[in-house]
Amino acid sequence: MEALAVRLSGLDPYVDGALRIVAFYDTLMRRRVDLPALARASAGLAECVTGIGLHGTGRTIRLAPDGREAVGPAAPASGTVPVVLDEEEIGTVWLERAGPAGPLDEVLLDRLALAVAGAVERYGPARTTMADPALVELVVSTGTDEAARARALRLLGFAAGSPVRVAAVRSPRLPLDRVGAAVCPGRPVKAARIGGVGVVLAAAVDPARFPAGVRAGVGAADGPDLAWREARTALRLTTGREPVVLHTELGALALLAEVPTEALRANPDVAALVRLAGQEAPQEVRELLDTLDAYCAAGSLRRAAEALHLHHSSVSRRVDLLGKALSVDLTTPTGLTRARLALTSWRLLTDQGPAGGAGPGEKNLGGGRNLVG
């Protein structure tokens, strides 16, 4: 690296400086220096106060170019770069330069962030939420023997005999580590993606703390493997109106997940709902399915109208149309029960895998059009 830097120095001073910075941090990493040493060396190289902050521990290191701890309030950062470990942001590094940022500050901060991540991984405490998917899969797999499961849990940071709750998560926008930290802020909590669905293992899961926009199913069993199966079933039954579903609240509805797909499809009520979902009027069908969802959840026209922010006469008209389409009298207790069972079965059919959870009006079944475009 040094020889390459010398050869390029006459061609491009910026490249020469960047390569020298890379070589500088390569040397520090080979010497396995700790965080204070990294901050001290970086401050001397940058000739300004350099900071390292870790989110999980709240630890902050600020050192001046003379190697001493920086005193007084921190100056505005002239440059900041996140520290990433196991695809999770665990901290930041920054420079507090009095003037404008230097031409090589970005290179310096990038290399410092890499070095900090290596030092945290080596010396700890890393305290990352994202975990090795292979270890998490060992924990939740039905084919894992109990000794291997216990060993995997120990490697993930869970004490022997401590409770482990399991959630299946679909989070299209928010990173999975932030979801895990939100539902179990006191830790321990670990997360990974298996087969396209997020797995959260935690000492406790607070359903009310799942962030907006996240779909989640929460298992209830003591064994992580059975709890994972329950969590996936619950995830498949989430909707926009009910984005978080606890398996304990499904009751007998959870039995529908055990019914073969062919049997669900062959049921007249489910088949009628499939035909309704496949009609060529997406907006109207979406409104009807949303109404059916609200009506089944509320149990009355008036409460459904309140949930949909519609006049009860409009809801009554839609329920009448639904009753005719399904050939079910939805105004009777038996009809309402049949509708809810058909709706739950339809959700399971629209999502054959663990990573789904589409609700009414979100995905069509049976070759029809997508109801949301």
C-alpha positions in Angstrom: 0.0 0.0 0.0 2.8 2.4 0.9 4.6 1.7 -2.4 1.4 2.2 -4.4 0.8 5.5 -2.6 4.3 6.7 -3.5 3.8 5.8 -7.2 0.4 7.6 -7.4 1.5 10.7 -5.4 2.9 12.4 -8.5 -0.3 11.7 -10.5 -3.0 12.8 -8.0 -2.3 14.2 -4.6 -5.9 13.4 -3.4 -5.4 9.7 -4.3 -2.0 9.7 -2.6 -3.6 11.2 0.6 -6.5 8.7 0.5 -4.2 5.7 0.1 -2.1 6.9 3.0 -5.2 7.2 5.2 -6.2 3.7 4.2 -2.8 2.4 5.0 -2.8 4.3 8.4 -6.1 2.6 9.5 -5.0 -0.8 8.2 -2.0 -0.6 10.5 -4.2 0.4 13.4 -6.5 -2.5 12.8 -3.6 -5.0 12.5 -2.4 -3.8 15.8 -5.9 -4.4 17.3 -6.1 -1.0 19.0 -9.1 -0.2 21.2 -11.5 2.7 20.8 -9.6 5.4 22.8 -6.5 4.6 20.7 -8.5 4.9 17.5 -9.9 8.3 18.6 -6.5 9.5 19.7 -4.8 8.5 16.4 -7.6 9.9 14.3 -7.6 13.3 16.1 -3.9 13.6 15.5 -4.3 12.7 11.9 -7.2 15.1 11.3 -5.8 17.8 13.5 -9.2 18.4 15.1 -11.4 16.9 17.8 -12.6 13.5 16.9 -15.6 11.7 18.4 -16.8 8.1 18.7 -20.3 7.4 20.0 -22.0 4.0 20.6 -25.8 3.8 20.7 -26.2 0.7 22.7 -24.0 1.7 25.7 -24.3 5.5 25.4 -20.5 5.7 25.5 -18.9 8.8 23.9 -15.2 9.4 23.3 -14.0 12.9 22.3 -10.3 13.5 22.0 -8.3 16.5 20.9 -5.3 16.4 18.6 -2.9 16.5 21.6 -4.4 13.2 22.7 -6.3 14.6 25.7 -10.0 14.4 26.4 -11.9 17.3 24.7 -13.4 19.6 27.3 -16.5 21.8 27.0 -19.5 21.3 24.8 -19.1 19.5 21.5 -18.6 21.7 18.5 -20.8 21.2 15.4 -19.7 18.2 13.5 -18.0 19.0 10.2 -18.6 15.4 9.1 -20.4 12.3 10.5 -20.4 8.7 9.4 -22.4 5.8 10.9 -20.7 2.8 12.4 -22.3 -0.4 11.0 -21.9 -3.9 12.4 -24.0 -6.9 11.2 -26.0 -4.6 9.0 -27.0 -2.5 12.0 -26.0 1.0 12.9 -24.4 0.8 16.3 -22.9 4.2 16.6 -21.3 7.2 14.8 -17.9 8.8 14.3 -17.4 12.5 13.6 -14.9 15.4 13.3 -15.3 18.7 15.0 -13.4 21.0 12.6 -13.6 24.7 13.2 -13.4 25.5 9.5 -14.9 23.8 6.4 -14.4 20.0 6.0 -11.1 18.9 4.6 -10.9 17.2 1.2 -10.0 13.9 2.8 -12.3 14.0 5.8 -14.8 11.7 4.2 -12.2 9.1 3.6 -10.8 9.4 7.1 -14.3 9.0 8.7 -15.2 6.0 6.5 -12.0 4.2 7.5 -12.5 5.2 11.2 -16.0 3.8 11.1 -14.8 0.5 9.8 -12.0 0.4 12.4 -14.5 1.2 15.2 -16.8 -1.6 14.0 -13.9 -4.0 14.1 -12.9 -2.9 17.6 -16.4 -3.2 19.0 -16.8 -6.7 17.5 -13.4 -7.7 19.0 -13.6 -6.2 22.4 -17.3 -5.6 22.9 -19.8 -4.8 24.0 -21.4 -5.0 20.5 -25.0 -5.3 21.7 -26.4 -5.5 18.2 -29.9 -6.5 17.6 -29.3 -8.2 14.3 -28.1 -11.7 14.7 -26.7 -14.6 12.7 -29.7 -16.0 10.8 -28.3 -19.5 11.1 -28.4 -19.2 14.9 -31.9 -17.8 14.9 -33.0 -20.6 12.6 -31.6 -23.2 15.0 -33.7 -21.6 17.8 -37.0 -21.6 15.9 -36.6 -24.8 13.8 -38.8 -27.8 14.7 -35.9 -30.1 13.7 -33.4 -28.7 16.3 -32.7 -30.9 19.3 -33.0 -29.2 22.7 -29.2 -29.2 23.4 -28.5 -27.4 20.1 -31.4 -25.0 20.7 -30.1 -24.1 24.2 -26.6 -23.6 22.8 -27.9 -21.3 20.1 -29.9 -19.3 22.6 -26.8 -18.9 24.8 -24.7 -17.7 21.9 -27.4 -15.2 21.1 -27.2 -13.8 24.6 -30.2 -15.4 26.3 -29.6 -16.8 29.8 -30.4 -20.5 30.3 -34.0 -21.0 31.4 -35.1 -17.4 30.7 -38.3 -16.9 28.7 -38.0 -16.2 25.0 -40.9 -14.7 23.1 -41.1 -14.9 19.3 -42.6 -12.5 16.8 -42.9 -12.8 13.0 -42.5 -9.4 11.4 -43.0 -7.8 8.0 -41.5 -4.3 7.9 -41.1 -2.9 4.4 -39.6 0.4 5.5 -38.3 0.3 9.1 -35.1 -1.7 9.7 -35.7 -4.9 11.6 -33.2 -4.0 14.4 -35.3 -0.9 15.1 -38.4 -2.9 15.3 -36.8 -5.3 17.8 -35.4 -2.5 19.9 -38.9 -0.9 20.0 -40.8 -3.9 21.2 -38.2 -4.9 23.8 -36.3 -1.8 24.8 -34.8 -3.5 27.9 -33.2 -6.3 25.9 -32.1 -9.0 25.4 -33.6 -9.0 21.8 -32.2 -10.5 18.6 -33.6 -10.4 15.1 -32.9 -11.9 11.7 -34.6 -12.6 8.4 -35.5 -16.2 7.5 -37.2 -17.0 4.2 -38.2 -13.4 3.6 -39.9 -12.8 7.0 -38.4 -11.1 10.0 -37.9 -13.1 13.3 -37.7 -11.3 16.6 -36.5 -13.2 19.7 -36.9 -11.2 22.9 -37.2 -11.7 26.6 -40.6 -9.9 26.3 -42.6 -8.5 23.5 -44.9 -5.5 24.0 -47.5 -5.6 21.2 -48.4 -1.9 21.7 -44.8 -0.9 20.9 -44.7 -2.1 17.3 -44.1 0.9 15.1 -46.6 2.2 12.6 -46.4 0.5 9.2 -45.2 -2.8 10.7 -47.2 -6.1 10.5 -46.5 -8.6 13.2 -47.7 -11.9 14.6 -46.8 -12.8 18.1 -46.5 -16.4 19.3 -47.5 -17.5 22.8 -46.0 -21.0 23.3 -43.0 -21.4 25.7 -41.0 -23.4 23.1 -39.5 -21.1 20.4 -40.2 -23.5 17.6 -43.9 -23.8 18.4 -44.1 -20.0 19.1 -42.5 -19.3 15.7 -45.2 -21.4 14.0 -47.9 -19.6 16.0 -46.3 -16.2 15.1 -46.3 -17.0 11.4 -50.0 -18.0 11.5 -50.8 -14.7 13.3 -48.8 -12.7 10.8 -50.8 -14.2 8.0 -54.0 -12.9 9.6 -52.9 -9.3 10.1 -54.7 -6.5 8.2 -54.3 -2.8 7.8 -57.0 -2.4 10.5 -55.3 -4.9 12.8 -51.5 -4.9 12.0 -50.5 -6.8 15.1 -52.1 -10.1 15.9 -51.5 -12.2 19.0 -51.9 -15.9 18.6 -53.6 -16.1 22.0 -56.4 -13.9 20.7 -57.1 -16.0 17.6 -58.7 -18.8 19.6 -60.4 -21.4 17.5 -59.7 -19.3 14.4 -56.1 -20.5 14.5 -57.4 -24.0 13.7 -58.2 -22.8 10.1 -54.4 -22.6 9.5 -54.3 -26.4 9.9 -57.0 -27.0 7.3 -55.6 -28.2 3.9 -55.7 -25.5 1.2 -57.9 -27.7 -1.0 -60.5 -28.0 1.7 -60.6 -24.2 2.2 -61.0 -23.5 -1.5 -63.8 -26.1 -1.8 -65.9 -24.5 0.9 -68.8 -22.6 -0.7 -68.5 -19.5 1.6 -64.8 -19.2 0.9 -65.3 -19.9 -2.9 -67.9 -17.1 -3.0 -65.5 -14.7 -1.3 -62.8 -15.7 -3.8 -65.2 -14.9 -6.7 -66.1 -11.6 -5.2 -62.4 -10.7 -4.8 -61.8 -11.6 -8.5 -64.3 -9.2 -9.9 -63.2 -6.5 -12.4 -64.1 -3.5 -10.2 -61.2 -3.1 -7.8 -62.4 0.0 -6.0 -65.9 -1.3 -5.4 -64.6 -4.7 -4.4 -62.0 -3.2 -2.0 -64.8 -1.1 -0.4 -67.0 -4.2 0.1 -64.1 -6.3 1.6 -63.2 -3.4 3.9 -66.8 -3.2 5.0 -67.0 -7.0 5.6 -63.8 -6.8 7.6 -65.1 -3.9 9.8 -68.5 -5.6 10.1 -67.1 -8.9 11.2 -64.8 -7.2 13.7 -67.5 -4.8 15.1 -70.5 -7.2 15.1 -73.0 -4.4 14.3 -73.8 -2.0 11.5 -73.5 1.1 13.7 -70.1 0.2 15.1 -68.8 -0.8 11.7 -70.0 2.5 10.3 -68.1 4.3 13.1 -64.9 2.4 12.2 -65.3 3.1 8.5 -66.4 6.8 9.1 -69.5 6.2 7.0 -73.2 6.6 7.6 -74.8 3.4 8.9 -77.2 3.4 5.9 -74.2 3.2 3.5 -72.8 0.3 5.5 -76.2 -1.4 5.6 -76.4 -1.2 1.8 -72.9 -2.7 1.4 -73.7 -5.5 3.9 -76.8 -6.3 1.9 -74.7 -6.5 -1.3 -72.2 -8.7 0.5 -74.9 -11.0 1.7 -76.3 -11.5 -1.8 -72.8 -12.1 -3.2 -72.0 -14.7 -0.5 -75.5 -16.1 -0.3 -75.4 -15.6 3.5 -77.7 -13.6 5.7 -75.2 -11.4 7.4 -77.7 -9.9 9.8 -78.0 -13.2 11.8 -75.4 -14.5 14.3 -74.9 -17.6 12.2 -74.4 -15.6 9.0 -71.9 -13.3 10.8 -69.9 -16.4 12.1 -69.8 -17.9 8.6 -68.6 -14.6 7.1 -65.8 -14.3 9.6 -64.7 -17.8 9.1 -64.8 -17.3 5.3 -62.9 -14.0 5.6 -60.2 -15.6 7.8 -59.9 -18.6 5.4 -59.5 -16.2 2.5 -56.7 -14.3 4.2 -54.9 -17.6 4.7 -55.4 -18.5 1.1 -54.2 -15.1 -0.2 -51.0 -15.7 1.8 -49.6 -19.2 1.4 -46.2 -18.4 2.9 -45.0 -17.0 6.2 -44.0 -13.6 4.9 -47.4 -12.4 3.9 -50.4 -11.2 5.8 -52.4 -9.4 3.2 -55.8 -8.3 4.4 -59.1 -7.5 2.8 -58.7 -5.5 -0.4 -54.9 -5.9 -0.5 -54.4 -9.0 -2.6 -56.6 -10.9 -5.0 -56.9 -14.7 -5.2 -57.7 -17.0 -7.9 -56.4 -15.2 -11.0 -58.3 -12.0 -10.5 -56.9 -8.5 -10.6 -54.8 -7.0 -7.8 -57.2 -4.9 -5.8 -54.8 -2.1 -5.0 -53.0 -1.9 -8.3 
